[in-house]
Every structure is written in C-alpha cells, then in structure tokens.
Amino acid sequence: MGLMPYSAPASNIAFQIVCAAALGTNISKPEIITLFNTHLHIENLYSEYGMTELLSQAYAQPLNFRCNPIMKILVRDTDDPFSVSSFGRGCANIIDLANFSTCSFIASDDLCQVQPSGSFEILGRLEGSDLRGCNLLFA
C-alpha cells in the first residue's frame, strides 16, 4: 500500500524528528526532504535535534542545525575521546547550559559535521552504537 495523495496548504510546516535507524532503514536527510516535498507537497520542512536528557534543541531548515546561545556542539574524534575540536567531522559532544544543576554535557555517538560558524549536520550514528529513541510529529 502506497502513500495516499495529499497536498498540504502552503502555510503548513512539518517538523521531521524521526531517525531512520528506528524505522529499520538507512535514509538520508536529502531523501527525507524529497519524500516530504514529493508525496506530501510540504516545502516548509524543519528538523529538530535534541535528547531526552537535554532541555535545549537545535533546529534546521532544511539541512544545517543551529543551536540557541546556551547550547553548543563540539566534535569528538571517533578514535580518540580526548581529542575534541570546535568544528570538523566526528561524534557530537553536546553542551547544554539550560540543564543547570543536572547533566549539562553529553558525549553522544551521533556522527556530525560542524562548520566554523557553529551550524552542524547530523550524518548518522557511530557504527556499533546503541540505537536511540525517535518519533515523528506533524504540526
């Protein structure tokens, strides 16, 4: 059974907060954008990146996420956990100062590419890492 035809009003906005691993497939972000545009005719697609353990989220439209001023993504070398930089490619280390008096720093297994501007793209998960929970929300 395929997707039923649907054409969203131009003012509709969709938030994509699903991870392909949870669906048992490996689909890229550009493919997700194409699916939303082609099958649902939704051109205002935003993405959210965050974790249950954190209070802050980053948002993207369409590919590069941007953090709020109290959240920052650093890049950890996939082979050396003590090698961390402000930009480049590796695993995401997340600082979230909104988590005052709780867990403000998380070393994730999310692979990312961080730009010198601080914007970033999530590329997937480190091979062999645990799958994390995800869901899908239309707004």
N, C-alpha and C positions, 0 to 999 in steps of 0.2 A: 504494500500500500504506500503510495507516494504522498507528498505534501499536498494538501488541498490549496487551491488558488486563493490568494489573499493579497489585497493591496491596501497597505496602511495609509491613512491620511498623511499628508506631507509634514504635519506638525508632530507626528509620533516620534518618540525617542525610545530606543531599545538599549538596555544595558546587558551586555554579554559578560556573564560571570561564571561561565562553565569551563571546566578543564577537560580536554579531550581524553586524558587518561582515565577519568572517571566514567567516560562513555565507552571505554574499551576500544578506542580508535586513536589514531595519530593524525590530527587535522591541524593545519597551520592557521595562524591568525588571518592571513590574507584569504584563505579558503573560507573561514567563518564569515568574514566580511562579504565575500562573494555570495555565499548562501543567503545571508540576510537580504542583500540587495536584489538577488535574482528571484528567490522564492517568496519573500515577504514584502519586497519593494520598500524596505526600510533603509533610508540613506543616512539617518542620524543615529549611528551605532556608536555607543560608548562602551568602554570596558572598565571594570573595577578590579583593582589588585589589593588584597588585604588578607589578613588572617584572623581567626577567632581570637587568638591571643593578643591581638593589637587593637587599639581604638581607632587608629587612623587608616585611611585607604588612599590609594593613588588612582587617578582616573586618566583614561586615554581616549583620544578621538582623532584618528582611528587606531594608530599603532603605538606611539610612544607615550608611556605613562609619565605623569608629572606628580610630584609629591607636594603636600602642603608644607608650609615653612617649618613645622616641627617634626617632619618625617624625612628620613634620608636613606638612600640605598647605596651601600658600598659593595665593591666587587672583591670576593674572596677567591684566590687561586684554587682550582679544583684538586690540585695535588698537594698544596701546602696551606693548611688552615691558618697559619700565622702571616701569610702574605696577603695583605688587603690594600686595595687602592680606591681612589675616588671615581675612576672611570676605567672602562675596558670590558672584557668578557670573562665571565666566571660565574660563581654562585653568589646569590644575593644575601648580603648581611643587612639587616633592617634595623634602623634606629627609629624609635617612635617615642618622643618625649611626652606625648599625651598619656602614656602609660606611667604616670607619676606614681611612685610607691609600689609599682608592680614590675612586670617583665618589660623593660624598655628596649632590649636588644635581643634579636633573634638571628641565628645563623641558619638560613634555610638551605634546602637542596634545589631551589629554583635556579635554573640557568638563566643568566641575563646578559644584556649588553647595555652598559651605562655610558651615556655621552658626557663630554666635559661640561655640558650645560646642566647635568643632573637628571635629565629625562632618561627613561630606560625602556627596554623592550624585554618581555619575558620570552625566552626561547624554548622552554620545556623544563624537564626535571633531570637531575643528575642520574645517570644510569645506575640501576640497582637501589635507588632510594625508595622509601615508603611512599605510597600514593596518599595524597591529602584530599580532604573532602571538598566538594564543589557543588554548586547548584546553578539553576537558570532562572532568571527573573525578567519579565517584560514589564515595562512601566509606560 
